[in-house]
């Protein structure tokens, strides 16, 4: 059977063949222009998905590189500041050794005091070191200077010191003085709470009789020291020991000298939120690595232990089956990861009550790899000490490693010609320097981590780039050959189509 081929079918077939050849040529030409094998998801769906994921990985690695650069800047600056602090401490120790020597005169100690006071101010400047306008040692208060210079007091009377520490307000100092104020109590007064005292602003050469700005019935009392005002509780003033004269070293003496007050935030505080207004007073103690939610699963009437649950992931999952401690009076303790929650209430705390434990944090952590992050800042009080919340900062229960307090005391002892005090400060300077060097070692270790992370991220970025290139990039040699073939094929299709389309029965009639 002979089938007749219509002229319209011939023309339609030719157009389709021309378009197909042209489409293949244009696709190859696009690949040649972009040098990419995949220009649309339809080119290779699996390959396109891999390209998108790899590009996302490269973007993350690029951000890690930026983070590493920033972390290196913070840590390098911290390392430099701490090294300078250690160098200054070494110089100060040399001056302390001179001040502790018996052959040094009062005039010599005065000259040494001038140098040490300058070093003290330089230490404050180093503790306020910034990187890109942000404080390195103020915790997360990066827009605040970590330390500010202030006045503080130390005494030679342990009984008096204990009484001051036990009093509600401790003591306060307002005003300013360019030299150490030496205060000597000349009498006692347990009835009126205003023992007689004298003070000297020139190291004990001349003395001024002190006065009180308050009545004998007031508590606390306000001592007038010229340009400085000091408040002390009555209980503390009642414990002073009188001195016979200005040569008596056994009475109660005070040195009002420089210190540094920490203005940043810390990792020490813990806040508890009563989310359901249970009416109980809630507090927490311990070292918490993150937020902890606590839920009562039974009523708490403070007569017996009860069940409760806690969550460390914001309430997404709960650890149940926990039992509280035995209530004591109106209080009960609930152990949780990192510490405990204490509830205090005169009434019943009902089942379903929830409390959120939120530890404060001063650390600034920067992600430096997909699996690691590093803290780039510091908490100044945990490095240099000073005064925080009205108390001298302690390290393991002692103020010996408190750098600002130690150097402040040394200034006071030098300016008042106190050889024994200089010796005590010299011993404490060693502990202070060890504390600074310990932190410097930690900073150095973090620098090494950042450097290692940088090498790893560079390697990951290089591997990701290779993967992207192998998946997405075109083989230029193969592409050029393919382009030439398809161009030749298209020309052949055009030529043959032209010939066929010119053929018609009409031409032979």
Helices and strands as residue ranges (DSSP letters): H 7-34, G 41-43, H 45-99, H 106-127, E 130-131, E 134-135, E 147-155, H 158-166, E 171-175, E 181-185, E 197-200, E 208-209, E 211-212, E 221-224, E 228-232, H 234-237, E 253-262, E 270-274, E 281-286, E 292-296, E 307-311, E 319-323, E 331-336, E 339-344, E 354-359, E 365-369, E 372-375, H 381-384, E 387-388, E 391-392, H 403-415, H 419-472, H 476-502, G 505-508
